[in-house]
Amino acid sequence: MLRRYLSLALLCCGCCACAQTVSPVIVEYKVKASGRIALTNNTLLPMAVVLQPKSFSINPDGNGVYVPLDPAIHLKLSSMSFRIDPGQTYYVFYSANADKLPAWFTIYSVFSSLHHTGGLDVRILLPHTVYLYPKKQLGKDEIVVDQLAWNATSGKLICDIENHGPDLDRVQQVRIEAGSQSETAAGFPLLPGSKRHLELTWSENEPPQNIRFQLEHSMVQQAVSSGGQ
């Protein structure tokens, strides 16, 4: 019988309690990278691992679109495929640079069992994402918040945040505020020339008054119009 394969892309933290882990999940470097990935097999069976470097873009809803590694990114890996015994950790060392900065890519670790059956074989994909920054810092005026609106019916604060510059930046945290009340949301990368559409939940009774985007070296803040419905 033809063996079927199921691939699960788990975009989770390396410290989470799953059978296989990759750590760290996200790293950032200036100009060039020199790093190490720790891959751990927490199962009772040996696992085969194949590394798959990928370039990617991010659509406005935050979903990644993955393609073969851009030839302008030069990546060297100490291993491309290997076996990890039960309860063991394997380390992969790498270096990377790019013809043009900023640059970014993901190294997917594809875990699969060495003991195949006639039924369903599961492959687990775990990411290690690398961002390469230029020495120049992104200007605050290149990050623009647009279409900011509060929808009281849905309890959502909706906006777009755009990177109008040629450089890569990363939102470290999003904070919504109303007086002494506040709620936070996780950060995300802002690729050059890209837009991110956000629909953020606000559970307080009082309408939100401000939204703050904490960047690596600056902060962008915008007031929420009281007329937003």
C-alpha positions as CSV (number, residue, x, y, z in Angstrom):
1,M,0.0,0.0,0.0
2,L,1.2,3.5,-0.8
3,R,2.6,5.1,2.3
4,R,1.0,8.4,3.1
5,Y,2.9,11.3,4.6
6,L,1.6,14.0,6.9
7,S,3.7,17.2,7.4
8,L,2.9,19.3,10.4
9,A,4.5,22.8,10.5
10,L,4.7,23.6,14.2
11,L,5.6,27.3,14.7
12,C,6.1,26.9,18.4
13,C,8.8,27.9,20.9
14,G,11.8,25.6,21.3
15,C,11.0,25.3,25.0
16,C,7.5,24.0,24.6
17,A,6.7,20.4,25.8
18,C,6.6,18.6,22.5
19,A,8.3,15.4,21.4
20,Q,10.9,17.2,19.3
21,T,12.3,20.7,19.8
22,V,14.4,23.2,18.0
23,S,16.1,26.1,19.9
24,P,16.3,29.0,19.5
25,V,13.3,29.6,17.2
26,I,14.2,33.2,16.2
27,V,17.7,34.9,16.1
28,E,18.8,38.3,14.9
29,Y,22.3,39.3,13.7
30,K,24.0,42.4,12.4
31,V,25.4,42.0,8.9
32,K,26.3,38.3,9.1
33,A,25.3,35.3,11.2
34,S,27.3,32.7,13.1
35,G,25.0,30.5,15.1
36,R,24.0,27.1,16.5
37,I,20.8,25.2,16.5
38,A,20.0,22.6,19.2
39,L,17.7,19.8,18.0
40,T,16.3,17.5,20.7
41,N,14.5,14.2,20.3
42,N,12.3,13.6,23.4
43,T,10.7,10.4,22.0
44,L,11.6,6.8,22.8
45,L,12.6,6.1,19.1
46,P,15.5,7.3,17.0
47,M,14.6,10.1,14.5
48,A,16.0,11.1,11.1
49,V,16.3,14.8,10.6
50,V,16.8,16.7,7.2
51,L,17.4,20.4,7.1
52,Q,15.6,22.5,4.5
53,P,16.7,26.2,4.2
54,K,13.9,28.4,2.9
55,S,13.4,32.1,2.0
56,F,10.0,33.5,2.8
57,S,7.7,36.5,2.6
58,I,4.9,37.4,4.9
59,N,1.4,38.5,3.7
60,P,-0.6,41.2,5.5
61,D,-2.5,38.6,7.6
62,G,0.8,37.4,9.0
63,N,1.1,34.1,7.1
64,G,4.4,33.1,5.7
65,V,5.0,32.1,2.1
66,Y,8.0,29.8,1.8
67,V,10.2,29.3,-1.3
68,P,13.6,27.8,-2.0
69,L,16.5,29.7,-0.4
70,D,17.4,32.9,-2.3
71,P,20.8,32.4,-4.0
72,A,21.8,35.9,-2.8
73,I,21.9,34.4,0.8
74,H,25.0,32.3,1.4
75,L,24.4,29.7,4.1
76,K,26.9,27.1,5.3
77,L,25.6,24.3,7.6
78,S,27.8,21.8,9.5
79,S,25.2,19.1,8.7
80,M,22.2,18.7,6.4
81,S,20.9,15.3,7.5
82,F,21.6,13.2,10.6
83,R,20.1,10.8,13.2
84,I,19.1,11.7,16.7
85,D,18.8,8.9,19.3
86,P,16.1,8.9,22.0
87,G,16.6,11.6,24.6
88,Q,19.5,13.1,22.8
89,T,20.3,16.6,21.5
90,Y,22.2,17.3,18.2
91,Y,23.9,20.6,17.5
92,V,24.1,22.2,14.0
93,F,26.5,25.1,13.5
94,Y,26.0,27.6,10.6
95,S,27.2,30.8,9.2
96,A,25.4,33.1,6.8
97,N,25.8,36.4,4.9
98,A,23.9,38.0,2.1
99,D,24.7,40.1,-1.0
100,K,22.2,42.7,0.1
101,L,20.9,43.6,3.6
102,P,18.5,43.2,5.2
103,A,18.0,39.5,4.6
104,W,16.0,36.7,6.3
105,F,15.5,33.0,6.0
106,T,14.3,29.9,7.9
107,I,16.0,26.6,8.4
108,Y,13.3,24.0,8.7
109,S,14.3,20.8,10.6
110,V,12.2,17.9,9.3
111,F,11.9,15.1,11.8
112,S,10.7,11.6,10.7
113,S,10.7,8.2,12.4
114,L,13.3,5.6,11.3
115,H,10.7,2.9,11.9
116,H,8.2,3.1,9.1
117,T,4.9,1.3,9.1
118,G,2.5,0.5,6.3
119,G,0.1,3.3,7.5
120,L,0.6,6.9,8.3
121,D,4.1,8.4,8.6
122,V,4.3,11.7,10.3
123,R,6.9,14.4,9.6
124,I,7.4,17.3,12.0
125,L,8.7,20.6,10.6
126,L,10.2,22.9,13.2
127,P,11.6,26.3,12.2
128,H,14.8,28.3,13.1
129,T,14.4,31.8,11.6
130,V,17.3,34.1,11.0
131,Y,17.2,37.9,10.4
132,L,20.3,39.8,9.1
133,Y,20.2,43.5,9.8
134,P,22.4,46.2,8.2
135,K,24.4,48.5,10.5
136,K,22.1,51.4,9.8
137,Q,19.0,51.6,12.1
138,L,15.5,52.0,10.6
139,G,14.1,55.5,11.0
140,K,11.0,55.9,13.2
141,D,9.3,57.9,10.5
142,E,9.4,54.9,8.1
143,I,6.9,53.0,10.3
144,V,3.4,54.2,9.7
145,V,0.1,53.2,11.4
146,D,-2.9,53.5,9.1
147,Q,-6.6,52.6,9.0
148,L,-6.8,52.6,12.9
149,A,-10.4,52.0,14.0
150,W,-12.2,50.7,17.1
151,N,-15.1,48.4,16.5
152,A,-17.2,48.3,19.6
153,T,-19.5,45.6,18.3
154,S,-16.8,43.0,17.7
155,G,-14.5,44.3,20.5
156,K,-11.6,44.6,18.0
157,L,-9.1,47.4,17.4
158,I,-8.2,47.2,13.7
159,C,-5.3,48.8,12.0
160,D,-2.5,48.4,9.4
161,I,1.1,49.0,10.2
162,E,3.4,49.6,7.3
163,N,7.2,49.6,6.8
164,H,7.9,52.3,4.1
165,G,11.6,51.9,4.4
166,P,14.2,49.6,2.7
167,D,15.3,48.0,6.0
168,L,14.0,45.2,8.2
169,D,12.6,45.9,11.7
170,R,10.7,43.9,14.2
171,V,7.8,44.9,16.5
172,Q,8.8,43.6,19.9
173,Q,5.4,44.1,21.5
174,V,2.0,45.8,20.8
175,R,0.2,47.5,23.7
176,I,-3.3,48.9,23.8
177,E,-4.1,51.4,26.5
178,A,-7.1,53.2,28.1
179,G,-6.2,55.1,31.3
180,S,-4.6,52.7,33.7
181,Q,-5.9,49.6,31.7
182,S,-3.8,47.9,29.1
183,E,-3.5,44.7,27.1
184,T,-0.6,43.4,25.1
185,A,-0.1,41.3,21.9
186,A,2.9,39.5,20.6
187,G,5.4,41.1,18.2
188,F,6.2,40.2,14.6
189,P,8.7,41.1,11.9
190,L,8.1,44.1,9.6
191,L,9.8,43.2,6.3
192,P,10.9,46.1,4.0
193,G,8.0,47.6,2.1
194,S,5.5,45.4,3.8
195,K,2.2,45.9,5.5
196,R,0.7,44.0,8.5
197,H,-3.0,43.9,9.1
198,L,-4.0,43.6,12.8
199,E,-7.3,42.8,14.5
200,L,-6.6,43.0,18.2
201,T,-9.0,42.0,20.9
202,W,-9.8,44.6,23.6
203,S,-11.8,43.2,26.6
204,E,-12.0,46.2,28.9
205,N,-15.3,48.2,29.2
206,E,-13.7,51.5,28.4
207,P,-12.9,52.1,24.7
208,P,-9.1,52.0,23.9
209,Q,-7.3,55.3,23.7
210,N,-3.9,54.6,22.4
211,I,-1.9,51.9,20.6
212,R,1.9,51.5,21.0
213,F,4.3,49.5,18.9
214,Q,7.5,48.9,20.6
215,L,10.3,48.5,18.1
216,E,13.9,47.5,18.8
217,H,15.2,51.1,19.1
218,S,12.1,53.2,19.1
219,M,8.3,53.3,19.7
220,V,5.4,54.3,17.5
221,Q,2.3,55.5,19.2
222,Q,-1.1,56.6,17.8
223,A,-4.3,57.7,19.5
224,V,-7.5,55.9,18.8
225,S,-10.2,58.2,17.5
226,S,-13.1,58.5,19.9
227,G,-15.4,58.4,16.9
228,G,-14.4,54.8,15.9
229,Q,-17.4,52.5,15.9
